[in-house]
């Protein structure tokens, strides 16, 4: 269940972060509520994940996948276009998460 909770936490965080942009500085009620609820759910689920995964591993996965998914939302929903350095940087983050997952003895499988 740990990785299910982690995936759900990441999805909740991506929804909250996307709503944060739509909230226009917390001036729009519905996106603002989505931000608060989304981050609340995300951090609650992350707290469950941290019962079994080391914090460094959990946060690396959270951050890495969150960055990729938020970037995809930015492209698809907000029409943002990452340049080559952004794509390279995001790719390096994903590579780091993969290295942690595959090679780290810290990880709990």
C-alpha positions as CSV (number, residue, x, y, z in Angstrom):
1,X,0.0,0.0,0.0
2,X,3.0,2.3,0.5
3,X,3.5,3.0,-3.2
4,X,-0.3,3.4,-3.7
5,X,-0.4,6.1,-1.0
6,X,2.7,7.7,-2.5
7,X,1.1,7.8,-6.0
8,X,-2.1,9.2,-4.6
9,X,-0.1,11.8,-2.6
10,X,1.7,12.9,-5.7
11,X,-1.6,13.2,-7.7
12,X,-3.2,15.2,-4.9
13,X,-0.1,17.5,-4.8
14,X,-0.2,18.0,-8.6
15,X,-3.9,18.9,-8.5
16,X,-3.2,21.3,-5.7
17,X,-0.3,22.9,-7.4
18,X,-2.3,23.2,-10.7
19,X,-5.1,24.8,-8.8
20,X,-2.7,27.2,-7.1
21,X,-2.0,28.7,-10.5
22,X,-5.7,28.9,-11.3
23,X,-6.5,30.5,-7.9
24,X,-5.0,33.8,-9.1
25,X,-3.4,34.5,-5.7
26,X,-6.3,33.0,-3.7
27,X,-8.8,35.4,-5.3
28,X,-10.9,32.6,-6.9
29,X,-12.8,30.5,-4.3
30,X,-13.0,27.1,-6.0
31,X,-9.4,26.7,-7.0
32,X,-8.3,28.1,-3.6
33,X,-10.4,25.4,-1.9
34,X,-8.8,22.8,-4.2
35,X,-5.3,24.0,-3.1
36,X,-6.0,23.7,0.6
37,X,-7.8,20.3,0.3
38,X,-5.3,18.9,-2.2
39,X,-2.2,19.8,-0.1
40,X,-4.0,18.5,3.0
41,X,-4.7,15.1,1.4
42,X,-1.2,15.0,-0.2
43,X,0.6,15.6,3.1
44,X,-1.6,13.2,5.0
45,X,-0.9,10.5,2.5
46,X,2.8,11.3,2.5
47,X,2.8,10.9,6.3
48,X,1.5,7.4,5.8
49,X,4.2,6.7,3.3
50,X,6.9,7.8,5.7
51,X,5.9,5.0,8.1
52,X,7.7,2.6,5.8
53,X,9.8,4.5,3.3
54,X,12.9,6.6,4.3
55,X,12.1,10.3,4.0
56,X,14.9,10.9,1.5
57,X,13.6,8.2,-0.9
58,X,9.9,9.2,-0.5
59,X,10.6,12.8,-1.1
60,X,12.8,12.2,-4.1
61,X,10.0,10.2,-5.7
62,X,7.4,12.7,-4.7
63,X,9.4,15.7,-6.0
64,X,10.7,14.0,-9.2
65,X,7.3,12.7,-10.3
66,X,5.6,15.8,-9.1
67,X,7.8,18.0,-11.3
68,X,7.2,15.9,-14.3
69,X,3.5,15.8,-13.9
70,X,3.1,19.5,-13.0
71,X,5.2,20.2,-16.2
72,X,2.8,18.1,-18.2
73,X,-0.2,19.9,-16.7
74,X,1.5,23.2,-17.5
75,X,2.0,22.1,-21.2
76,X,-1.5,20.7,-21.6
77,X,-3.7,23.0,-19.5
78,X,-1.8,26.3,-19.4
79,X,-0.1,26.2,-22.8
80,X,3.4,26.4,-21.3
81,X,6.3,25.4,-23.5
82,X,9.5,24.2,-21.7
83,X,12.7,24.9,-23.5
84,X,15.6,22.5,-24.1
85,X,17.4,23.3,-20.8
86,X,14.1,22.7,-18.9
87,X,13.6,19.3,-20.6
88,X,17.2,18.3,-19.9
89,X,16.9,19.3,-16.2
90,X,13.6,17.4,-15.8
91,X,15.2,14.4,-17.5
92,X,18.1,14.5,-15.0
93,X,15.6,14.6,-12.1
94,X,13.8,11.6,-13.4
95,X,17.2,9.8,-13.9
96,X,18.0,10.6,-10.3
97,X,14.7,9.0,-9.1
98,X,15.3,5.9,-11.2
99,X,18.9,5.6,-9.8
100,X,17.5,5.8,-6.2
101,X,14.8,3.2,-6.9
102,X,17.1,0.8,-8.7
103,X,20.4,1.1,-7.0
104,X,19.9,2.5,-3.5
105,X,20.1,0.2,-0.6
106,X,18.1,2.8,1.4
107,X,15.0,1.9,-0.5
108,X,12.5,-0.5,1.0
109,X,11.2,-2.9,-1.7
